[in-house]
Amino acid sequence: MVVDLEDALGRASSSGASKSQPRPTIAGRPICLGERKPASPTCRDEVVAAIEALVAGGGAPVFTVENVHAAMVSCGSAWSRETVAKTMLRMTRPARRPPYLELERAEPDLYRVVPSRDGPGRS
C-alpha cells in the first residue's frame, strides 16, 4: 500500500496541486528484489541485459558503447549514451553486488565480457 507522506502527516500539499492530477511515472519494468518493494531497473541492469542479448544473438564477442546503447534504446530504455559509457567503464572493475558481469577493454573503444571467476558471490 502506498501512503502519501503529506496525507499521513495531515499537511497540505506544498505544491498546491490537485489530488486528481496523475503522479508522474518512470518508464521501465519492475524488478523483484526479494522481499523488498519492486524497483525500476538500474542502468547497470539494462546494460547487462543488452550485452547478454548482443552476445547471445550471435554477435561478436566484442562490442562498443554505441552497440550496447542502441540495443538498450531499441528495448525502450531512456538512459543516455554518456550514462551507458560511464556505467560500462565502471563495469571494468569487479562488482560488489549483482549483476556480477565484469567487462574488460579489448581496445580503446571495444569491450568484452570477462569470463566468470569462481569466488564469493560469483557465478
C-alpha positions as CSV (number, residue, x, y, z in Angstrom):
1,M,0.0,0.0,0.0
2,V,1.4,3.4,-1.0
3,V,0.8,6.2,1.5
4,D,1.3,9.9,0.7
5,L,3.6,11.3,3.4
6,E,1.8,14.7,3.4
7,D,-1.6,13.0,3.8
8,A,-0.2,10.8,6.6
9,L,1.1,13.8,8.4
10,G,-2.1,15.8,7.8
11,R,-0.3,18.6,6.0
12,A,-1.5,20.4,2.9
13,S,0.5,19.8,-0.3
14,S,3.2,22.4,-0.7
15,S,2.8,22.4,-4.5
16,G,-0.9,23.2,-4.2
17,A,-1.5,20.5,-6.9
18,S,-5.0,18.9,-7.0
19,K,-5.3,15.4,-5.8
20,S,-7.0,14.5,-9.0
21,Q,-3.9,15.1,-11.1
22,P,-1.9,11.9,-12.0
23,R,1.5,11.5,-10.5
24,P,4.5,11.2,-12.9
25,T,5.7,7.7,-13.6
26,I,9.1,6.3,-14.7
27,A,9.3,4.0,-17.6
28,G,10.7,0.5,-17.1
29,R,9.7,-2.8,-15.8
30,P,9.7,-3.5,-12.1
31,I,12.4,-5.8,-10.8
32,C,11.7,-8.0,-7.7
33,L,14.3,-7.7,-5.0
34,G,13.5,-10.5,-2.7
35,E,11.1,-9.2,-0.1
36,R,11.7,-5.6,-0.8
37,K,9.4,-3.4,-2.9
38,P,9.7,-3.7,-6.7
39,A,12.2,-1.2,-8.2
40,S,12.9,0.1,-11.7
41,P,15.9,-1.4,-13.4
42,T,19.2,0.5,-13.0
43,C,21.4,1.5,-15.9
44,R,23.7,-1.4,-15.0
45,D,20.8,-3.9,-15.1
46,E,19.8,-2.7,-18.6
47,V,23.5,-2.7,-19.8
48,V,23.8,-6.3,-18.6
49,A,20.6,-7.3,-20.4
50,A,21.7,-5.5,-23.6
51,I,25.2,-7.2,-23.5
52,E,23.6,-10.6,-22.9
53,A,21.3,-10.1,-25.9
54,L,24.1,-8.9,-28.1
55,V,26.4,-11.8,-27.3
56,A,23.6,-14.5,-27.2
57,G,22.3,-13.2,-30.6
58,G,25.3,-14.5,-32.3
59,G,27.0,-11.1,-32.3
60,A,30.7,-10.5,-32.0
61,P,32.3,-11.2,-28.5
62,V,33.4,-7.5,-28.5
63,F,31.1,-4.5,-28.6
64,T,31.2,-0.8,-28.3
65,V,29.2,1.6,-26.1
66,E,27.2,2.5,-29.2
67,N,26.3,-1.1,-29.8
68,V,25.1,-1.5,-26.2
69,H,23.3,1.9,-26.2
70,A,21.5,1.1,-29.5
71,A,20.3,-2.3,-28.1
72,M,19.0,-0.5,-25.0
73,V,17.2,2.2,-26.9
74,S,15.6,-0.5,-29.2
75,C,14.1,-2.0,-26.0
76,G,12.7,1.3,-24.8
77,S,15.5,2.4,-22.5
78,A,15.8,6.1,-21.7
79,W,19.4,6.1,-20.4
80,S,21.7,8.5,-22.3
81,R,24.8,7.3,-24.2
82,E,27.0,9.1,-21.6
83,T,25.4,7.3,-18.7
84,V,25.8,4.0,-20.5
85,A,29.5,4.8,-21.2
86,K,30.2,5.6,-17.6
87,T,28.4,2.5,-16.4
88,M,30.4,0.3,-18.8
89,L,33.6,1.9,-17.6
90,R,32.7,1.2,-14.0
91,M,31.9,-2.4,-15.0
92,T,35.6,-2.9,-15.8
93,R,36.1,-3.3,-12.0
94,P,34.7,-6.2,-10.1
95,A,31.1,-5.7,-8.9
96,R,30.3,-5.9,-5.2
97,R,26.6,-6.8,-5.8
98,P,24.6,-8.4,-8.6
99,P,24.7,-8.4,-11.5
100,Y,28.3,-9.6,-11.4
101,L,29.0,-9.2,-15.1
102,E,32.5,-7.8,-15.5
103,L,33.9,-6.2,-18.6
104,E,37.4,-5.6,-19.9
105,R,38.6,-3.3,-22.6
106,A,39.7,-5.2,-25.7
107,E,40.8,-1.9,-27.5
108,P,40.2,1.7,-26.6
109,D,36.7,1.7,-28.0
110,L,35.9,-2.0,-27.6
111,Y,34.7,-4.0,-24.6
112,R,34.3,-7.8,-24.0
113,V,32.9,-9.8,-21.1
114,V,35.4,-11.2,-18.7
115,P,34.8,-15.0,-18.2
116,S,33.2,-15.6,-14.8
117,R,35.5,-16.2,-11.9
118,D,34.9,-18.5,-9.0
119,G,34.8,-16.6,-5.8
120,P,32.4,-15.3,-3.2
121,G,29.2,-14.2,-4.8
122,R,30.4,-15.0,-8.3
123,S,28.5,-17.4,-10.5
